[in-house]
Amino acid sequence: LLLDSLLQERKMAEDGADTVVESVVEAVTEAVNGTAKVPASQEGMAVAYGSLVIMALIPIFFGSFRSVTSQQEQKDNHEKTGERPETMTQKDAMMFPLIASCALFGLYMIFNIFGKEYINMLLSFYFLVLGIFALSHMVSPLVLKLVPAAVPVIPFHLKFTQGEGEAIETVVDYKFNTHDLVCLGLCSVVGVWYILKKHWLANDLLGMAFAVNGVELLHLNNVVTGCILLGGLFFYDIFWVFGTDVMVTVAKSFEAPIKLVFPQDLLENGPMGATNFAMLGLGDIVIPGIFIALLLRYDNSLKRGSNFYFNATFAAYIAGLLTTIGVMHVFKAAQPALLYLVPACLGVPLFLALVRGDIKTMFQRSEERRVGKECRSRW
């Protein structure tokens, strides 16, 4: 027995030594290859998280004001064609967390079964195409002003239909010109840069384009729908972050511009050599953002000459995001951002509406009914 005990102790000691040697060899290899993560300094973390906050606020701010223009365009289109504006209904809001959960868990299983290299290759090309068009739509108001007058404006009309006679239906009806093609070409450079280098700057440009377009084009039909959506995703985020490793695993494995990243070692390694990144998912921007955009449109409907509820909720979002970062820094663990953002973005405007006596009109206002009434009054 004594001999067996000594042999076991010796074997355990040898295994422990082997483990130490492997760790040292791995660390040396990473150091030689330049793949080891540099520990973030306090200054680097402050720069990274501060930049993420700014990058999160830009899509919400500009996307919200662009959503007002988008809503007006939908109204004009409704008058001409009779096509009702597409908005998220209460049923859609109830189903959204379930659909998102299925998609998230599906990606998690796919990554575990097939490996992330092949899946990311397919998804990268998919998001490349979407990203180029999203970036083009975001920057076109600025780029089109800078296109030289020497470039002729030649209009094009792309139209696909299905069926014949009275049963004919339009599938695609898109008008553009040569200046739009110039803008699309410039945005394609960013897309190619991302697909070839996977650089964080290209990722953030495409990610912000997705976020701006999401806030601008995804419309909630009323505040009740917004409360249902944010409430459902509040529990969705908590479960998938705290209850499982699914959310964190997918976020780290998914190499697509669905998150904003910023290097924490920027000061040490520069923008081209950074390896240690802080990240923020686009869902934590777009989901609160479409609710904040709804409140901006509600402010406009009150015709009081101010954006009171938009400004208050925008400030609440900033406070919630800073709280998320603070808690994450203290506990050194990933946090479900919606755990802090949802109470801030719902609690502040509802409390202020209750105090100011606007709570009834806020809950009764529906953009679908409003569009219908305005169109009937014009006819």
N, C-alpha and C positions, 0 to 999 in steps of 0.2 A: 504493500500500500504506500509506504514511504517513497519507494522508487517510482511508482506511478505518479505520485503527487509531484515529485521533483521533475519528472519528464513533462508533465502538463504545465508546470510553471515555466520550464524552459521554452516549451513551444509557444506559450502565450507571450513570453518576452521577445522571442524571435518574430512573432507576428506583429507585435507592437513596433519593433524596430523596422520591419519592412514597411509598415504604414507610414512611419516617420520619414523613411528614406523616399518613399513615393511622393509624399507631400512636398518634401524639399525639392525633388527633381521637377515636379509639376510647377512649383513656384519659380524655380530657376528658368525653366522653359518659357513660362509666361513672361518673365522679365526680359529674356533674350529676344523673344518674338514681339514684345511690345503689346501683349494682349492682357496683361494684368491690370486690374482696375486700380487707379490711384485713389487713395482715401480722400474724400471731399474735405476741403478746409471750410471753416466757418464763412469766410468771404465768398468762396465758390458756391456754397449752398445758398447763400443769400442772393447772389446774382442769378442762380438757376431758378429758384422759386419765385423771385421777383419777376423774372422774365416770363415764367409760365403764367403768372397772374395777369400780366399785361397782355400776353397772347390770348388768354381766355376772354378778357374783357373786350378786345377789339371786335371779334365776330359778333358778340352779343349786341354791342352798341350799334355798329353799322348795319348788322343784319336786321335789327329791330326797325330802324328807320327805312331800310329798303323794303321791309315787309309791308309798310304802309303803302308804298308805291305799287308793290306787287298786288295788294288787295284791290287797289283802284283799277289796275289793269285787268284783274279778274272780273270786276264789275262791268267794265267796258266790254269785255269779251262776252259776258252774259247777255248784255243788251243786244249785241250784234248776232250772236249765234244761238242764244237760249241755253247754252251749256252752263250748268251750275258750277260755282267754284268748289274746288276740292278742299274739304276741311276734315280734321280729325273729329269723329263723333265720340259720344260716351262709350259706345260699344267698342270702337277701335281702341280707346284708352284702356278699357278693361282687359282687352285681349293682348295689348302690347307687352306687358311684363311676361306673359306666358310664352308668346312667340319669341321674345328676346331670350328667355331662359332656354327654350329648345334650341335656338341657334347657337347660343353660347356653349351649351353642353355638347351639341353636335360637333362644334369646332374642337372642343377639348378631346372628344373621342377620336376624331380624325387625326389630330396631332399625335395622339398616343399610338394609334394603329399604323398609320402610314409614314409617320415622321414629318417633321415640320419643313424640311427642305423642299420636297416636291409640292406640298400644299402651298407654301409661300410663293413658289415659282408661278403657279397658276393664278393665285390671288393677286400677285404683284402686277401682272399684265391686265387683269380685270380692273384693279384700282388705278392703274396707269391711265387707261382710257377715260374712266370717270373723272379722275383727278384733273386731266388736261381740260376737259369741258367745264368742270367746276371752277378751275382757276381762270379760264377764259371768261366765264360769266361774271366772276368777281371783279376782275381788273379791266374789263372792256370799257366801262365809262371813262376810265383814265387813259388807257392805251389809245382808244379811238381818237381822242383829242390830240395825241402826239403823232399820229400817222401823217407823214408829209402830204401836202396837197397834190404833189406830183403823182401820187398813187391814185389811179382812176377808181371811181366808185362804180363798179359793175355789179348790178343786182343778180341774185340767183334765187331760184325757188325750188326747193326739194319737197316733193309730194308723193306719198305712197298711199294707194287706196286698195281696198279689197271688195269684191262683189261687183255686180253690174246693175245698171238701170236704177230703179228706186231703192234697191238693197245695197247700193254702194256706200261704203264707210271709209272715212279718212283715217289712216293709221299714223302717218307722219305728215305734217304740214309745216315746213320751216323755211323762213325767208332769211337770207343773209347776203352779204356783199364782199367785195375784195378786202375791205378794211377789216371785216370780221375774220377773214382768213389770215391776215397778217397777225392779228391778235392771237389766233389759235396757233399759228406757227411759233410765236414767241413763247407761248405757254408750253408748247411741246418740248422746247429745250429744257425746261424745268423737269418735265416728265421723264425725258431720256436721262437727265442727270440723276434723277432718283433711281430709275430702274438699273442703271449701271453701277452707281456708287453707293446707293442707299444712304446718302449723306443726310444728316439730321436737319440741315437747313432746307433741303428740297422736301423732306418729309413734312416739315412744319408749314412750308408754303402750301403744299397740297392739303394738309390737314386743316389749315385755317380756311382754305377755299371751301372744303366740305362743310365746315362749321358755319360760315357766312351764308352759304346756300341753304343749309338746313334751317337756320333761324329765319331766313327770308321767305322760304317757300313752304315750310310746314306750318299750317295755320290750325290753331285750335278753334272750334266753333263757339265756345263760351268758357267762362271761368270754371264752371262745374266740371267740364271735361278736363281742364287743366289740373284741378284738384285730384281727380281720379287718377290721371296719368302720373303725376308726381307722387301721389300717395302709394300707388302700386309699385313704382320703381324705387321708392324709399325702402320697402321691404325686400325687393329684388336685389338691390345693391348690398344690403346688410347680409342677406343669406349667402350670396355667392362669394363675398369677400371673407366674412367671419366664419361661415359654416363650412366652407370647402376651400380647396386650393384652385378651383376651376378658373375663377376670374383672373387671378394673378398669373397663373400658368399661361392662359390664352394671351393675356396682355404682353407677356414677355416673349412668347413664341411667335405671335402674329406680326410678321414684318410687312406691315402695310400702313399707310398714312391715316390710321384711325385713332391716333393719339398724338399729342404734342409732346415733344421731348426737348430738353435743354441740358447741356453738359455741366455737371458739377465741378469738373476738373478743367474748365475752360481757361482759367487763369494760369494753370500749370502747364497744360498741353496745347493750348490754342484751339481754334475752331476746327482744324483739320486732323488733330491727333487725339481728340477727346474720346474717352471710353466709358466714363461713368455718368449715366444720364438719370435725371429726374423726369417723370412722365405724368401726363394728365390725359385721361380718356376724353374723346370728343363727346361722348354721351353726357359727361359732367358739364359740358358747355352748351350743347344743343338743347337738351331736355329743359333745363331751367331757362334757356334763352328763348325758346318759343313761347313760354309762359310770360316772360318779361316783355316780349314783343306784343303779345296779346294785350297786356296792360297799357302799352304805349298807344295801341289803337283805341283802347277804351278811353284813355285820356283825350285823344282827339275827338271822340264822339261826345264827350262832355262839353267841348267848346268853351273851356274856361281860360284858354290862353296859356296853359302850363302843362307840364308832363309830370305831375306830382307823383302819381303811383309808379310810373316808370322809374323816376329818379330814386324814389324810396326803395323799390325792390332791387334796383341795380346796386345801390349801396349795401343792401342786405346780402346780395350775392357776393359782393367783395368780402364782407365780414365772414360769411360762411366759408368761403374759399380759404381765407387766411386762418380760420379756425381749423380747417382740415389739415393745412400744412403744419400748423403748430402742434396739433395732436400727433401727426405722423412723425414729426421731429422728436417729440418727447418720448413716444413709445417705440420708435425705430421699427415700425411695421406699417404695411399697406393699410390704408383706411378707405372705407366706402364714402366717397365724397358726398353722395346724395344724403347720407345720414345727417350731415350738417347743412347742406344747401337747401334741401326741401323744407325743413322747418323755417329757415330764414326767408325763403322766397314765397312761402305760403303765409306764414304767420304775420309778417310785417304788413303786406298790402291788405289782408283781411282785417287785421286789427285797426289799421288806419281808416279803412272804409267804414268799419263799425263806429268809430269815433266821429267821423265826418258825416255820417248819415247816408253814405253811398252804397252800403252793403246790398240793399235790395236791387238797385239798378245794376250793380256789378254782376249779380247772379242772374238777373233776368235778361241781360243783353245777350243776344245771339247774333253772330255775324251772318248766318244763313238767312234768318228772318229779316235782318237789316238790309241785305242785298235785295231780297224780294220786294220789300216795301219801297225802296228807292226806285227800283226799276218800274214798278207799277205806277208810282207817282209821276214818273217822267212820261210814261205812255199816256 
